[in-house]
Amino acid sequence: MTTDLLARRERLLGPNVPIFYDEPVHLVRGEGVWLWDADGRKYLDCYNNVPHVGHCHPHVVEAITRQASTLNTHTRYLHEGILDYTERLTATLSHDLSQLIMVCTGSEANDIALRMAQAVTGKTGIIATDNTYHGNTLATSQLSTRRPPIGGYPRNVRLVPAPDTVRPVGGSLDGQAQAFADNVANAIAELEAEGCGFSGFMFCPVFANEGIPAIKPGFLDPTAEVVRRAGGLMLCDEVQPGFGRIGDTFWGHDWLGIAPDVVTIGKPMANGHPAAAVIARPDIMSAFRTAFGYFNTFGGNPVSCAAAMATLDVIESDGLQENARAVGAYALDRLRRLEHPWKAEARGSGLFFGVEFVRPDGKPATDFAAQLVEFMRRNGVLMNRIGRDMNTLKMRPPMPFGTEHADLAIDLLEQALREVPHVE
């Protein structure tokens, strides 16, 4: 059946459509932190953050069903749903982040954030890291190193070396924050000399796609000073760390200690229903609305708002931010105690972990990490890889993930480290 599905997929969707694992998993059902395939096999989900409060959470499903059976249309008609949600969500934010645009994907949200920076500054230059991902639109894809743009990177884009706690920017952990800021300053100077000017710096507060480096609060302080001095905006992509995932705070930028000008959210916002948003200060929103205008047919529809509101209900009622803090600390302690000659670092924040593997010659143990992921999948635990060289295991489970689930996953990972061959 898998072979038939893959052939049908390529015939109907085209070649090179991304898929996980050497032997793709055909999922048919989910509940909480568990998934089942077409053969009835059960998997512990240690990877998917889209079902933020758990796969098929009944409260979210009921909210979607109830609203879909009543009304669903767009925001050119009046409806309380988007207003109620905006009031509730922005109450979790500070720094005057009080106005919202709802869209359908994080890519759209980040695209709008880039245009907000242009509207405010009148300039087009944008800076991100050289190992990041912020979306699939034309503008956001030009910040990604996964697939360099056809014709090369545009003149208004500069990518600076990403933070890394195994191979720190500037050569030392103590000096990395300043070295990173210095690179941003140099990129700003290049953009100004190019004639594009500098509009903003887009970043994830935990640098998730960069490999979740073990940075500390305050890391971006020197960079924020450089950006502010140049008149640019801090554009904070909270698609992965937001909604309590990092445990200590509801938002990644609050943990980092940064006051962003714009925040973008997506994936976990409505527990799998396609919803995302851009949140900004009123002055920034006004500049954007004046310069561009904006309308999104599906963004902010009543069903999406109901799903997003129900997701907030569950985060609060089930204490999922505190769960992320407590379970995350427990799991990270266990991951740090794992022993393997190629293990370089275990790191994480709340329910977001990475374990990096490096060969004795200093080269990334990419193939070894890939084999670990496949071992885990064959034995009923789903996780994946991340980082510049894809040599870091990535674990980012649904938020109801408990210590019993962490033990199950890490016990199996210990077995994998014993049994997966590594050649010195």
N, C-alpha and C positions, 0 to 999 in steps of 0.2 A: 504493500500500500504506500509506503514512504517513497519508493522509487516512482510510482505512478503520480503521486502528488507533486514531486519535484519536477517531473517532466511536464505536467499540466501547468504548474506554476511558471515555468520558463516560457511555455507556449503562449500563455495568456498575459503574463506580467513582463516578459522580456528577460534578457540575460542579466546576470550579476546583481540580482535583487538580494540584499543582505539577509543572511540567515545564521542562526547560532549553531555551533557544534558540528563535528564531523558527521555524526549521525543525528540529523535534525529531529527535534521532539515535536510530535503531533499532539498538541494539547486540545482537550475537549471540555475540561471543567476546572473551576477553581473555587476555593473556599478558604478564607483567612490567609494563612501563610503556605497553603498547600495547593498543588496542581496535580491533575491526573491526565495521562495520555490516552490515546485511542485504544490501547491494550489494557487499560485499567491500572497501569502502574502509577504509583504515587511519588511525587517529588516535593522536597522541601524547597521553597522559593527563597533563595538568598540574594536575589538580584533585582527583582522588579520593584521600582518605586512608583510606577503608575498607579497600581492598586494600593494607595498610600495607607488606607485604614483597613486593608485586607481585601482579598479577592471577593467580589460579589457580596459586599457587606449589605445585609438586609435593610438597614436604615437608608442607605444611599439608593439601593434598588427601588425601595418603596417610594422615595421622594421623586425619583425619575418617572416611575410609573404613574404616580398621582398627577404630576404636572403634565405629562405627555397626554394623559386622558382628558385634560381640562383645556389647555391652551398652549400653543407654541408658535411664536412669530418673532419678528425682529424688533430692534430698538427704535424704529421710527414711529412706533405706537408707544403709548405710555404703559408702563408696567412697574409694579412695586419691587419685583424680584431683584432686578439689578441694583436698585437703590438700597434695598435692605442688605444685600450682600456687600456692597461697597462700604456702607457704614460699618458693618461688622468686621470686615477684613481690615480696613484702614485703622480701626481702633487698636489693632495689634502692632501698628507701625508708629514710628516717631519721625522726627526731622521734617514735619509738615508734608509727609507723603499722604495726601488726602484725596486725590482724584484718580480715577481709574478708566481705562479703556479695556473692555473684554474682547478677546479674539478667540481663535480656535487652537492655536499651536504656539509653542515657545518660539519657534522660528519667526512667526508673525510678530510676536511681542518684541523680540529683539530687533527686528527690522524697524519697527516703530521707534524704539529707543534710539537707534542710530539717527533716525530722521528728527527726533526731538533735539538731539545734540546739534544737528545742523540748523534747526530753526532758531535755537537760542543763540548760537555763536555766529551764524552766517558763514561758517566754514565747513569743510567736508572731511578733513583728515581724522582718521580713527586709529586707535592703538589697541591691540590685544596681545596675548602671549603667542609664542610660536608653537604651542602644542595644545591648542584649545579647540572647542567646538561650540558654536552659538546658534546653529540652525542651517536650514536648507534653502532660504531665499537667495536671490542673486547677491544681495548686499551681505547677508550673514555668512554665506558660504565662502566669501572672499576673505573671511577671517580664519578659515579653517585650513589646517595643514593635511587633513585626510586626503583631500583631492585638490591639489593646487588649481587655481582658475585657469581655464584655457586662455593662452596668451600671456600668462604670468599675472602676478599680483598687481592690482591697479596702483597708480601713483599716490592715491590718498590713503593707502593702508600701510601700517608698519606693525610688524610682529616682533616683540621683544622676547629674549630668553625666559622661559617659564621657571618659576621657583622649583627647587628640587632639594630635598634634604639628604639625599645620598650623594649627589654631585652638585653642590650649591652654586648658584650664580655668584660670580666673583671669587669663588674658591674657598669660602669659609661660611659656616652657619651664622656666626656673629655678624659678618659683614653683608650677608645676603640681602637683607631688606634695603639697605642703602644702595647696594650694587644694582638691585632691580629698579629702584627709583632713578638711579643715574641713567640706566638704559632707556627708561621712559622719557627722561629729560632730553636725551640725545635724539630719540625718535620725534619728539615734539619739534626740536630745532630743524630736523630734516623736513618735516611736513611744512613748516613755515617757509623754509628756503625753497621748497618745491612749488610754493604758491597756493597749496591747498588750505593751509592753515590747520589748526588743531581744534577738533570739536569735542572729543571725548575718549575716555578709556573704558573699554568693556571688560568685565572680569567676573568670575565666579568666586564668591568669598572663601570657598574651601579649595579652589582650583581643582575641581573634581576631575575633569577630563585630562588635566595635566598629570594625574596620578595620585591625587589627594596627598600632597606633601605635608609633612608634619610641621607646618608653620604655626605661629602663636599669635594671639591677639596683639594688635599693634603692628603686625608685619607691614601692612600697607600704609601706615602713617606717613612715612617719607614720600611715598608715591602720591598720596592724596594731596600733600602740600605742593608737590610739583605740578599736579594737574590743576589745582585751584589757582596757583600763581599764573598759569598760562591761560586761564579763562575757560578751561574745558570742563566737561561734566563727568561725574563718576556714574557709570552705567552698570548696575549690579544685577547679574543673572542669578536669580534664586531658584531656578527650575529644579535643580537637584537638592540643594541643602535646605530649602525653605519648609515651612509648615511643621517645625518642631523636630526635624530629622536629626539635627546635631545635638539635641538634648538640652544643653545648657541654656539655650535661647530659642525663641520661636523662629528667628531669622538668622541666617548666616552672617549678615553684615553687622548685626548687633553683637554677636560673638567676636567678630573680628575688630569691632570698635570703630567702624566706618560709618559716616553719614552720607549715603548715596543721594544723588539727585533724581535718579530713576531706578525703579526696581521692576524686574520682569519675573513672571511666574508662569508655570505651565503644568506639565505632566501630573503631579500629585493633586492638583487643585480640585478636581472633581472625581477623583478615584477611578479614572479610566474613561469617563465621559470627556469628549474633546473640548477642553476649555483652557484658556490661558489669559493673561492680562498684563497690562503695563500700568504701573502706579507711579505717579509723579507729583511734584509740588504744583500748586495752582499756576504759578507764573510760567513754569515749563509747559504745562498742559495748554495754557492760553497761547503761548508762542507756537506750539505745534498745530493747534486747531486753526490758528490764523494763517500759518504758512501753507499747510497741506489740506486741512479739512480731513475728515476720515469717517468712513462708514464700513461696517462689516456685517454682512447679511446674517451670519449665524452667531457671531460673537455677542454674548450677553443675552441670548434667547432665554425664555423662561425655564426651559428644561435644564439647560446648562447651569443657570443660576441656582435652581433647586438642588442639583447634584453637588454643586460647590458648597452651598449652605449646609447640606446634610453632612458633607465631609468635615466641615468645621465642627458640627455637632459631635461627631464621633471622636475627633481628636480631643475635644474637651471632656466629654462624658467618660471616655475610656482612659483618660490620663496618658495619652500616647506620647506626649513630649517627655514626661517624667519616665515613662517606660524606656524611651530611647536613651535617656541619660543613664539610667541604672543598668539596663541590659547591655548598652554600649560599653560602659566601663568594665563590666564583667567579661564581655567577649574580647575586648581589646587586651585585657590582662592575660587571658588565655592565649591569644594570638602572639603576644610578645614573648610568652614562655615556650612557644614552639621551637624545636631545635632542628636545624638542618644546615649543613655547611654552606649552602648557597643562599640562605635567607639573609637579605641585607637589612630589612627593616619592616616592622609591622606598625601600622599607624591608623588613626581613625578619629572620627568625631561622632559621638552618638551612634546611630545605626548606619554608619558609613565607614567601611574598612578597606584597607589595602595592605597586601603583603608582597613586598618586592623581592625578587630573586635575581642574583648576580653571580656569574661564574667566577672561579678563582682568578682568571686572567682579567677581570674587571668588565668583561662584556656582559650585556644583558642576557639572562637565561630565558629567552623568549620561548624556545621550543619546550623547555621544561615546564614553564608556566602553562603553556597550552596543553601539555599532557596532564597536568594536575586538574585543569578544568574538565577535560574529557573523563578522567577517572571519577571525579565527583559526579558528573552527569550520569555515567554508567551505574553509579551506586546510589542514585536517588537524590542528589543535592545539586541545585542549579546555581551557578555563579559564573563569572566571566573574567575578562582581563581588561586592563587599561594602561595608560601611560604612553610615553613617546615610543618605546620599543615593545609595548604590550607584554611586559615581563612582570606586571603587578597584578595579583589576583584582586578582583573587585567584588565586594560584598555590600549590598545595599537592599536589604529585605523590606517587605511590608512592615509597617510600624507595630503591629501586634506581636512581632517576633519576641519570644521570651527566652529566658535563660536555658530552658529545656531544649529549645530549638538551636540555640547557640552551641550547647554541648553536643547535640547530634551532629551539627555541621563540622565543628572543630575536631571532634573525635574521628570523624571520617577523614578530615584533612590530615590529621596525624598519621592515619593509616596510609594515605596517599603519599606522604613524604617518606614513609618507610619503603613503599612498594614501587613507586614510579622511578625508573632508572635515571641516574645522573652520571655522566661520564666526566671525570676530572680532566 
